[in-house]
Amino acid sequence: MEQRVVLVTGGASGIGYAAASAWARIGLRVIISDINSEAGFAAEQSLLSTGANVHFIATDVSRSSECTNLISEIMSSHGRLDIALNNAGITGPAAKLADYPIEEWRRTVDINLFGVYYCLAAELKAFTAQGHGVAINMSSVYGKRGVPGGSAYSASKHAVIGLTKSAALEYGKRGIRVNAICPGFIETPLTKGTESAVPTPIMDSLVARSANGRYGSPEEIAQAVVWLASDEAAYINGAAIEIDGGFLAA
Ligand SMILES: NC(=O)c1ccc[n+]([C@@H]2O[C@H](COP(=O)([O-])OP(=O)(O)OC[C@H]3O[C@@H](n4cnc5c(N)ncnc54)[C@H](O)[C@@H]3O)[C@@H](O)[C@H]2O)c1
């Protein structure tokens, strides 16, 4: 079988890095892209040392031209793009809606929603030309419910689900699948960071109320994503799949 090519945006850290590692382990050619070049090159080095076929490309997904260039570069260097995990995202600071600093609100939406849209648009052109492709867009459990203090985050993640469903309807008959995933609380720099939209004690109490009663690991999301992108999941399209240890069941 020809070696498939997978792109992971925000692949230098957390869930993205875990997914990149999981795909590398099963022999795919992995393109990591991230705004953080230092972390991106470190991630590339770390995977290269395991024998993986991996390449880092610096990209700020909130810039449309950088996303277009990213996909063009992949297509000209590798000649194909089979899978894309549009994962790069931030939580934005915690603030009540009326007091939310507008530039931060805009930045959160620029990265979490426009970043997915810009990448997806370029990916769909490549997928259409080659007649197949799978995109997985990063939403969240907060793409299905609100969160006090995180209006920009929740709005952006809800919008990612609408974008995903519309894209699936537009492209599903051309051999292309577009799905979203909605992780619960996963232990990464994003949930443990000081800027997190939900303060840690509140997060701990929310996690305690979920069915599993614990945080998830990035690897648990990565395993679900690898399966969702595989041919085993060929009939899943336009879905927004909860991977949350039963958080939304509560
Ligand atoms: N950790 C969780 O509990 C959780 C839950 C639900 C959804 N998510 C989503 O998963 C995704 C990954 O989160 P994570 O927890 O792995 O966080 P993380 O902070 O570990 O990783 C996010 C990566 O995105 C990169 N990034 C940020 N802005 C970027 C930009 N403009 N362009 C390109 N790259 C950029 C960062 O440099 C970082 O490497 C995010 O979209 C997040 O909203 C996370």
The ligand as a Gaussian input file, in Angstrom:
#p B3LYP/6-31G(d) Opt

LIG

0 1
 N       -7.057000      19.572000      26.243000
 C       -8.378000      19.491000      26.295000
 O       -8.960000      19.171000      27.350000
 C       -9.206000      19.757000      25.070000
 C      -10.572000      19.449000      25.126000
 C      -11.359000      19.695000      24.014000
 C      -10.794000      20.237000      22.866000
 N       -9.468000      20.532000      22.865000
 C       -8.925000      21.109000      21.635000
 O       -7.852000      20.334000      21.175000
 C       -6.945000      21.159000      20.446000
 C       -5.534000      20.903000      20.940000
 O       -5.472000      21.257000      22.287000
 P       -4.383000      20.701000      23.295000
 O       -5.081000      20.464000      24.568000
 O       -3.582000      19.626000      22.673000
 O       -3.528000      22.044000      23.494000
 P       -1.986000      22.374000      23.354000
 O       -1.859000      23.779000      23.841000
 O       -1.155000      21.309000      23.975000
 O       -1.740000      22.323000      21.760000
 C       -2.244000      23.283000      20.888000
 C       -1.198000      23.561000      19.816000
 O       -1.759000      24.504000      18.904000
 C       -0.743000      25.419000      18.570000
 N       -1.315000      26.683000      18.105000
 C       -1.896000      27.666000      18.836000
 N       -2.225000      28.690000      18.059000
 C       -1.875000      28.352000      16.792000
 C       -1.961000      28.997000      15.542000
 N       -2.479000      30.247000      15.425000
 N       -1.510000      28.353000      14.441000
 C       -0.958000      27.117000      14.541000
 N       -0.828000      26.469000      15.706000
 C       -1.295000      27.077000      16.824000
 C        0.063000      25.600000      19.844000
 O        1.354000      26.145000      19.589000
 C        0.082000      24.186000      20.377000
 O        1.223000      23.471000      19.924000
 C       -7.440000      22.592000      20.616000
 O       -8.182000      22.977000      19.473000
 C       -8.352000      22.498000      21.820000
 O       -9.357000      23.486000      21.835000
 C       -8.648000      20.303000      23.927000

